[in-house]
Amino acid sequence: MYSGFITPPDDPRAHFSVLFWHKDGFSTACGHGTIALGFWAICHSLVKVSAANETVDVVVDVPSGRVVARMGIEQGIPIHADFINVTSFQLAKALSVTVTSCGADMSVDLAFAGAVYASVDAAQVGLKIEPHNADRFIQLAREVKRLLATRAHYGSYDCYRVIFFSDKADGQDNKQAITQRNVTVFADGQIDRSPCGSRTCARLAILLAQGKLGSRCSKLLHRSIIGSEFKADIVSKAHSPVQGFPACIPHVRSQANLVGRMKFFIDPEDDLFPSFLLQ
């Protein structure tokens, strides 16, 4: 479960700002959260649309910068959202960590896509990215994050998520797109049911640095541990602040649906104030 505190924008060029949060604290970015906010802003008339087919930008300030949910509108209804992220790029290549629980040396790549992501090929741990392996991925992600320590820091950003990925999840030969399946562990052992927008951008940045994305193969079909899919590509190249790695402006397409409306009340007179969480 992911949440967002809506606040005024940094300046009039954005519609609003958001501070994303989850059970263990706050995050500097959230791609799937931005997609959801695009649908939310239109459904609540924060951003006006006409009855015609059109494209409308919902511009959002997040702690890592300014992002866009570019909404595809058909007959006044939002059909899909294109998440346009901040500049994304690889930070480091083939960092070595020795994971004692499986007795293996792992190679880890780092990328920045609004937050710092550690990326590990799941073949290194001999696990398929399937829901029944979720607990093991959580354990491994905690170990990898601990072993990386400050090597995974980028300025004021620490390592937010650990990505385990596998190539060609469906076994199909698609020459115009790379297909990957992934599981990402964030906070303290949380797993996203979506492929996650910002981590999809991190994978795009790494694939670009590896030379696997270009004019012949320009798209990433990115699937989650439960099979949900984001389609991603690169809007443009960008200036990279890290020597030796290219940078890009990533683009991720998905959709969102309203699933409920809830109200929570925190009463300071409650004997259990203020927590909902038992750990």
Disulfide bonds with the S-S distance in Angstrom:
none
